[in-house]
Amino acid sequence: IWCNEAQERYVIAVEDSKLDEFKAICERERCPYAIVGEASENQDLIVTDAKFGQNPIEIPMDVLLGKPPKTERNTSRNPVPTKQADYSHIDINQAVEYVLRNPTVACKKFLVTIGDRTITGLVARDQMVGPWQVPVADVAVTSSGFNELTGEAMAMGERTPLAVSSGPNSARMALGEAITNLLAADVENMHDIRLSANWMAAANYHNEDSELFDTVQALSTICRELKIAIPVGKDSLSMQTQWDENGHQRQVIAPVSLIVSAFSPVTDVRSTWTPQIRTDKGTSYLVLIDLGEKKNRLGGSCLSQVYKIHDDHTPDLNSSNIITNFFSYIRKLKENINVISYHDRSDGGLLASLCEMAFAGRCGMTVQVNTLGDDPLACLFSEELGAVLQISADELGQATLLADECGLSEYFHVLGEPNNSENIIISNKNSELLNKSRKELEIIWSQPSIQIQSLRDNPESAKQEASLITMNDHQGLINHANYDINNDIAKPYIIKGLRPKVAILREQGVNGQLEMAAAFDRAGFEAIDVHMSDLITKKHELAYFQVLAACGGFSFGDVLGAGNGWASSILFNNELKDQFSAFFNRSEVLALGVCNGCQMMSQLKTIIPGSELWPRFVRNTSEQFEARLVNVKVNASPSLLFDG
């Protein structure tokens, strides 16, 4: 009926008639629970003490839920003089290196590869893009079902550095960034977008309360104009700390910060654009949709940060109309044109966007920025809103006409085209601003990730991974099947009703059972959910099944050796050991172990015939959990899972 989660404690209201069913679920899942009370008609909160027969708490609910006094805050706006900085002393080639190495811009692979990005089996778009698995995706997309093309998209926006100069600007830009990221997915209607707003501020400090008020109001106003709801969020209003250092009072405060998470239904998960430039699609062009309207403001940018320049002239989203027009344009492109690649402009500016697109596609590009503004440095490094699209030469004319229809013609700039030389060449009029190889720039961009990985993991593993960036013959992921993947070999058997029964086996905490069941179902099996507690209570017995599939995902809280714990629960229970041993000794059965289930089965060697040469799973070379897509060649094998 109702539930609440607070600090890892779940409080649930269950109908009295369903209580036995609830208890049975908890016992099957080995989930501890306690019945702590019941709801009553009288408006009192009563806590009883069974030992002493007393009611230590007995108060009317209106004491708790009555109208509390309103909190009143008095604050004032103290205008701070703004200044626009001078960047004329900066060398562009040096700036490229500094900005690409900035942790905000630089590669995050060290972080991405230690998190499992496949949980649920419904992940349609993760961070890693293209054959070389470069973590530059704009949006996360999941399918809404195992047999569905619809799904959900999520993207984030964050412009906290701007808040040092202007909280309202940072809020509008965070919203804009979330939307330009989200639109890489197949979002059909602007009004379908929902936001979660995560606020942080140093309340009661100088004029931070008024800055917070103005920032919240700015986000509220533009969301109302766009008809986008913010149904959920959270706040942390104690973003300051004080301490004494040798008799001196020290204090650090954080600026008003807003993290916007945007969510939306997706019509077709296959239609998600990625930043991977493709050079196998014929002649194509790179186009910038400049939603910053050539203002190229550098305040709060990564460029200003790496050179320690304070600049109050920050980007802003000056009108909701430009976002509405951009959304309309993206929808028209989705419906009429095959956009080859897409990347938003945010951290690091246009320079970073172009480089990341080249890294994902392992190619170069030849680009001109002379139509974007008078200052080439600002053109490359300003973090105004916008997006870069790769459009085929055949469809460029139509893309231009659609931009005019949507009121974006003055923001539509053809920058140049990809090249196969793997050199990134950027010019302004007749002056060459940058001419470096993709390899050199990607190494610079990857350095922070490589360094952190070297310190945290086995440095040799980090070194090997870094070497792939410059390896000329590294093809990345390739897919080649020597059979027709659309040929449903199970169909004739399913029609005849021949569906072998598979026990989708799981232990406490395992979470991979649904995708395992879906995969076996699609392959023609009858999948049945079997918990280890079912075997113990004899609700199910393995003798009933032709296939055993031990699932993956975090048994026993995923402590080290969790698979060993699962195996021990079998080997040290005589009835279970006999049941599993009898199953493995049948000649007509099949068994599969994945992840935790694989670890578990490797520990059952003593009762599995022919498993003498199976490995034990111990600490790996990199000394880290690895979540990577790798190419596997399936050689000739007697295993029924691989034969043919």
Secondary structure, DSSP 4 states (H G I P E B T S, - for coil): -EEEEETTEEEEE--GGGHHHHHHHHHHTT----------SSSEEEEEETTTTEEEEEEEHHHHHS-PPPP----------------TT--HHHHHHHHHHSTTTS--HHHHTTS-S-TTS-EEE-SEETTTTEE--S-EEEESSTT-S-EEEEEEEE-HHHHTT-HHHHHHHHHHHHHHHHTTS----GGG-EEEEEEE-BTTSTTHHHHHHHHHHHHHHHHHHHT-EEEEEEEE-B-EEEEEETTEEEEEEPPPEEEEEEEEEES-GGG---S---SSSSSEEEEEEETTTT----TT-HHHHHTT-----------HHHHHHHHHHHHHHHHH----EEEE--TTHHHHHHHHHHHHHT-EEEEE-TTS-S-HHHHHH---SEEEEEEEGGGHHHHHHHHHHTT-GGGEEEEEEEESS-EEEEEETTEEEEEEEHHHHHHHHHHHHHHHHHHHS-HHHHHHHHHGGG-TT---S----SS-TT--TTHHHHHTT---EEEEEE-TT---HHHHHHHHHHTT-EEEEEEHHHHHTTSS-GGG-SEEEE--S-GGGG-TTHHHHHHHHHHT-HHHHHHHHHHHT-TT-EEEE-THHHHHHHTTGGGSTT-TTPPP----TTSS-------------S-TTT--
